Amino acid sequence: MAPEPPFRLPSLRASLLFVVFLLVVGGLGYPIAVTAFAQYVTPGTANGSLVVAANGTVIASELLGQNITNASLFWLRPSLIDDQPFTGAGNETPYGPTNPELRNLTLYYIAQYGLANVSVPVDLVTPSESGLDPDITPESALVQVPRVAAHTGLSQAYLTTLVQAWITSPTAGLFGPSYVNVLDLDRALLASLGR
């Protein structure tokens, strides 16, 4: 058998050049290309879709859920972290199915949303762990119509039509669920109220 060839400097140089190439392509080239593509295809999403008040003040991002408690507006699902950033302290753990507090919390959410004697969509009684999603199911928006109608004076028929106009269908009719962005829906509702 032939002896092992000695370690040669050219192979070290080739390895280092390959690592530098991967860092440049993967660490710079790819992120720049993806960002440029996102800016071209969906500039609003790529830039964060900020909601700006008439005076130019940034109110919020359309991509993040907000703590909406005004009874004349549509509400998001409950937030496990109460719309605060995740602290990592461990107090954001949801109740398990055998914990008796889960029943009490579910009844509390049903009362908060004013959903007596209706079929309650599951996402309105199960808190969001991230607290960041501004979307709910169409059923969750439609079940809130009577409460919003009672507080705004608008007809339930009008509010139902408004909700249906803001339902986003699955991509290409296949990928993902239908959903309603509550922030967009509430802005449309406020516009129809002249506020």
Secondary structure as UniProt FT lines:
FT   HELIX           9..24
FT   HELIX           25..29
FT   HELIX           30..41
FT   HELIX           43..46
FT   TURN            47..48
FT   STRAND          50..52
FT   TURN            54..55
FT   STRAND          58..61
FT   TURN            62..63
FT   TURN            71..72
FT   TURN            80..83
FT   TURN            91..92
FT   TURN            97..98
FT   HELIX           100..113
FT   TURN            116..117
FT   HELIX           122..124
FT   STRAND          135..136
FT   HELIX           138..142
FT   TURN            143..144
FT   HELIX           145..152
FT   HELIX           156..165
FT   STRAND          167..168
FT   TURN            172..174
FT   STRAND          179..181
FT   HELIX           182..192
FT   TURN            193..194
//
